[in-house]
Amino acid sequence: MCNPLNKEIVRDGIDGIEMFYLAEKHLDKDWLMAKAKEGTPLLTEFTTNKKFISLRIEIGNALEAALKLIIIN
């Protein structure tokens, strides 16, 4: 039986990957990579950087704004 906390962690990871995929497609890649490096030095390793949450929100807000422009046009 899988621990519900583990399922939540996996779900958050998948959500992060999906958001990053969309961000790569719709945002400036240089800006996005600079933000990602602020949160974690290596994209393949877990980070305990507390700034990561605020960076994820910032990237999410930028992605939301970009997608709204696509929907409007």
FENMOBEL-V238729 format. One line per field, one symbol per residue. phi: phi as a letter, one per 20 degrees, with the letter a starting at -180 (. if undefined). psi: psi as a letter, one per 30 degrees, with the letter a starting at -180 (. if undefined). Layout:
phi->???
psi->???
This chain:
phi->.efgffffffffffgffffffffgfddfffffffffffebfcfecfcdfffgfffffffffffgffffffffe
psi->kkkeeeeeeeeeeeeeeeeeeeeeeflkeeeeeeeefeekekfgkkkgjffeeeeeeeeeeeeeeeeeeeee.
